[in-house]
């Protein structure tokens, strides 16, 4: 795009999403208006409305850009052959790398109060489904005797917390080396879960062959 608000519709839409994400991160969803977003992009409000019917539609699109690919990745991890430990490790590497590579400022996305809004019900349900699928993969590892008998929901929440910490450290711009932070989180989580932490090295080796398969599952 040659300048603010210029270029083909796809470029203008992308610019709206980027600027909205930055405003949501700084001001919060409720503290940001469509007038603010239009001004940041350099367009008039009617032009913004030609791309998005409302501020809620903008946030829904931002959430979908993360949640829909994330669901595809966790489904791919569940479908793969191999140990649950390797699949979880590979999923975390692929998933955290992807979210740290998004062009949007993700820090303002996941506000539980905002996700309770009726307009974002589809995204709230999608997030709950994603959490349930991730929890099931952890449960598979526990049942197989690979992981310690921790509460899978607690582990999933810990993963979310670590991911959000990485997002916070990333700031407003895509990470220059997302795989480094992703591998660090994957190593930490799986090492803590393994009944025998000495098995982390073979898990890492098996995981490396799976990451590309999981990432490729995103349409």
C-alpha positions in Angstrom: 0.0 0.0 0.0 1.4 3.4 -1.0 0.0 5.4 1.8 -2.5 5.5 4.7 -5.9 4.4 3.5 -4.7 4.0 -0.2 -4.4 0.9 -2.3 -6.7 -2.0 -3.1 -9.5 -3.0 -0.7 -7.5 -5.9 0.7 -4.6 -3.5 1.7 -7.0 -1.0 3.2 -8.8 -3.8 5.2 -5.4 -5.0 6.5 -4.4 -1.5 7.5 -7.6 -1.1 9.5 -7.0 -4.3 11.3 -3.4 -3.4 12.2 -4.3 0.1 13.4 -7.3 -1.1 15.3 -5.2 -3.8 17.1 -2.7 -1.1 18.2 -5.4 1.1 19.5 -7.1 -1.8 21.3 -3.8 -2.7 23.0 -3.2 0.9 24.2 -6.8 2.2 24.9 -8.7 -1.0 25.3 -11.7 -2.1 23.2 -14.2 0.1 24.9 -11.8 3.1 24.9 -11.4 3.0 21.2 -14.0 4.3 18.7 -14.4 3.7 15.0 -13.6 7.4 14.6 -10.2 6.8 16.3 -9.5 3.8 14.0 -10.4 5.7 10.9 -8.2 8.6 11.9 -5.3 6.2 12.6 -5.7 4.7 9.1 -6.2 8.0 7.4 -9.7 7.4 6.1 -13.2 8.6 6.7 -15.6 6.7 8.9 -17.9 5.8 5.9 -14.9 4.2 4.2 -14.1 2.2 7.3 -17.8 1.0 7.4 -17.4 -0.2 3.8 -15.0 -2.8 5.1 -16.4 -3.5 8.6 -19.9 -3.0 9.8 -18.8 -2.2 13.4 -16.0 -2.1 15.9 -17.1 -5.5 17.1 -16.7 -6.9 13.5 -13.1 -5.6 13.5 -12.2 -7.3 16.8 -14.0 -10.5 15.5 -11.8 -10.5 12.4 -8.7 -10.0 14.6 -9.6 -12.9 16.9 -10.5 -15.1 13.9 -7.0 -14.4 12.5 -5.5 -16.1 15.5 -8.2 -18.6 16.7 -9.1 -20.3 13.4 -5.5 -21.2 12.4 -4.8 -22.2 16.1 -7.8 -24.7 15.9 -6.4 -26.1 12.7 -3.0 -26.6 14.3 -4.3 -28.3 17.5 -6.5 -30.6 15.4 -3.5 -31.5 13.3 -1.5 -32.3 16.4 -4.2 -34.6 17.7 -4.3 -36.4 14.4 -0.6 -37.0 14.2 1.0 -40.3 15.2 3.6 -40.2 17.9 3.9 -39.5 21.6 1.6 -36.9 23.2 4.7 -35.2 24.5 6.2 -34.7 21.1 2.9 -33.6 19.7 2.3 -31.1 22.5 5.8 -29.8 22.1 5.4 -29.4 18.3 2.0 -27.7 18.7 3.4 -25.2 21.1 6.4 -24.4 18.9 4.1 -23.9 15.8 1.3 -22.1 17.7 3.5 -19.6 19.7 5.6 -18.9 16.6 2.5 -18.1 14.7 1.0 -15.7 17.2 4.3 -13.9 17.7 4.5 -13.5 13.9 1.0 -11.9 13.5 1.2 -8.3 12.1 -1.3 -7.2 14.7 -0.7 -6.1 18.3 -2.1 -9.1 20.0 -1.9 -7.6 23.5 -5.4 -6.1 23.3 -7.2 -9.2 21.9 -8.0 -11.4 24.8 -10.0 -9.5 27.3 -12.5 -11.9 29.1 -15.0 -9.1 29.7 -15.0 -8.1 26.0 -15.3 -11.8 24.9 -18.6 -12.0 26.9 -20.2 -9.6 24.5 -23.0 -11.1 22.4 -21.4 -9.8 19.2 -18.3 -11.9 19.9 -20.1 -15.1 20.9 -18.8 -17.1 18.0 -15.2 -16.1 18.9 -15.8 -16.9 22.5 -17.1 -20.4 21.6 -14.2 -20.9 19.3 -11.7 -20.1 22.0 -13.5 -22.5 24.4 -13.3 -25.2 21.8 -9.6 -24.6 21.2 -8.9 -24.8 24.9 -10.9 -28.1 25.2 -8.9 -29.6 22.3 -5.6 -28.5 23.9 -6.7 -29.9 27.2 -7.6 -33.2 25.6 -4.0 -33.6 24.2 -2.6 -33.0 27.6 -5.0 -35.6 29.0 -3.8 -38.1 26.4 -0.3 -37.7 27.7 -1.4 -38.2 31.3 -3.3 -41.3 30.4 -0.4 -42.7 28.4 1.9 -42.3 31.5 4.1 -39.8 29.7 3.0 -36.8 31.8 2.5 -36.3 35.5 -1.0 -36.5 36.8 -1.6 -32.8 36.8 -5.0 -31.2 36.1 -5.1 -30.8 32.3 -7.2 -27.6 32.6 -4.6 -26.1 34.9 -1.8 -27.0 32.5 -3.7 -25.5 29.6 -4.2 -22.3 31.6 -0.5 -22.2 32.4 0.3 -22.5 28.6 -2.1 -19.6 28.0 -0.4 -17.5 30.6 3.1 -18.2 29.2 1.9 -17.4 25.7 0.4 -14.1 26.8 3.7 -13.3 28.6 5.5 -13.9 25.3 3.0 -11.7 23.5 3.5 -8.9 26.1 7.3 -9.1 25.7 6.9 -9.0 21.9 5.2 -5.7 22.0 3.4 -4.1 19.1 5.6 -5.5 16.3 6.0 -9.1 15.0 8.9 -10.9 16.7 12.1 -11.1 14.7 12.8 -14.6 16.0 9.4 -16.1 17.1 10.7 -19.7 17.1 13.2 -19.0 19.9 10.5 -17.9 22.3 8.2 -20.7 21.1 10.8 -23.4 21.7 11.5 -22.0 25.2 7.9 -22.2 26.2 7.5 -25.7 24.6 10.6 -26.9 26.4 9.5 -25.5 29.8 6.0 -26.9 29.6 6.9 -30.4 28.4 9.8 -30.7 30.8 7.6 -29.8 33.7 5.0 -32.4 32.6 7.2 -35.3 31.8 7.3 -38.1 34.3 11.0 -38.5 33.3 12.4 -35.0 32.4 15.4 -36.8 30.9 13.2 -37.7 27.9 13.0 -34.1 26.8 15.8 -34.5 24.3 14.2 -37.3 22.3 10.9 -35.4 22.5 12.5 -32.4 21.0 13.9 -34.5 18.2 10.5 -36.0 17.4 8.8 -32.6 17.7 11.1 -31.0 15.1 9.7 -33.4 12.5 6.1 -32.6 13.4 6.2 -28.8 13.6 6.2 -28.3 9.8 3.2 -30.7 9.5 1.2 -28.9 12.1 2.0 -25.5 10.6 1.1 -26.8 7.1 -2.4 -27.8 8.4 -3.5 -24.1 8.4 -5.5 -23.4 5.2 
